[in-house]
Amino acid sequence: MQTEKSDIDRVLKSLDERKKELDCLYRIDEELKNFDTDLYEVLSELTKIIPDGWRFAEICKVKITVRDIEASTEGFKKTELKLSSDLLINQEPVGEIILCYAKPVRAEKGIFLSEENRLFQTIVSKLNQYLSYRKLKKIYSENVKSKFKLNNTEYDFIEYLSSLHLTKEEITLITKVQIDFKKGETICKQGSFASFIMILKNGLVKATIENSHYKSHIFKITTPFNIIGLSSMYNDNYYHFSCQALEPSKLYLIEYSNFIKIIQSNPKFSIEIMKMYSNSLQGVYDKLGSIANKQALGKVCDSLIYLSEKVFNSHVIETSITRKDLAELSGLATENLVRILSELKKDKIISINNKSIEILNIEMLKMLGNLG
């Protein structure tokens, strides 16, 4: 009987700890919605909230540094009993977060529980997303003030926008803010707050879904004159996918509120948006069907055909698509993909030159794709 009571007490205590952690995350999420508040104020509030998620909250201290801004819990003192991590914007360190106990503690399961380590990493991830978004918002605000300049590429882009039945005033609003992304740079992160519709002016962007084990699956390659972020517009305002530039890319950013106003006032444009969304959704269905129902060879053939016909409009698949990208697009491990490419090369269905892939026999490739 005594043993049963002890077991129940342990379960209740564990549940209480998890409740503290969830409460901590909820409060952090609320604070990280403040994008226009002074950064020091936001960080200061976080240093007060975060300790409440730990077992020994009364002696838990936090310091957050972002470039030249530093905020810390009152009485912060760095000790050996700590958790720490760099803070990143687009994979570049911009600061650090340190959590530590100011006094020695006695704990049977170690200083920090495995759940507390996960909580800390979740907080770091949320902070990184928040800082990235603040930077993007700052760039947006600065670019709104810049003068619109017209060159040949922009002329083609404006012609495209005109074909969507947008007025000159609406085009001017949509093309106010242009952001450049380097190859490999993250454009948006799965789980981060979404406030912008993005239109790709030039370049190439991959869209991926990440699972809890940080494995990625590419479900789409976005080409110029396409829109990113429609699925979040009337949903929960969070990105459910990540986007990364496969080559240097330029995008226009439009605030959701402005984009929605255009849709509401321009019925012809709203129909074009519905067409785009439907085509995009059909592409996702086709990809899901290939991944779910076909063997490895069929998946690779489908991916090569997709890249040839939908992305590059050529039998040559350029080097901007790496073997890892092609594997993630096909839902395979990289080593399995390389083996299948070697077999297709041996059968003279494709050739491989300087990491680019040329399709030599598209009919055979489609037949193998259909057979699955």
Secondary structure, DSSP 8 states (H G I E B T S, - for coil): -HHHHHHHHHHHHHHHHHHHHHHHHHHHHHHTT-SSS-HHHHHHHHHHHGGGGSTTGGGEEEEEEETTEEEE-TT----SSEEEEEEEETTEEEEEEEEEESS----TT-SS-HHHHHHHHHHHHHHHHHHHHHHHHHHHHHHHTS-----HHHHHHHHHHHHTT--HHHHHHHTS-EEEE-TT-EEE-TTSB--EEEEEEEEEEEEEEE-TTS-EEEEEEE-SSEEE-GGGTTTTSB-SSEEEEEEEEEEEEEEHHHHHHHHHH-HHHHHHHHHHHHHHHHHHHHHHHHHHH--HHHHHHHHHHHIIIIISSSSEE-TTS-HHHHHHHHTS-HHHHHHHHHHHHHTTSEEEETTEEEES-HHHHHHHHHH-
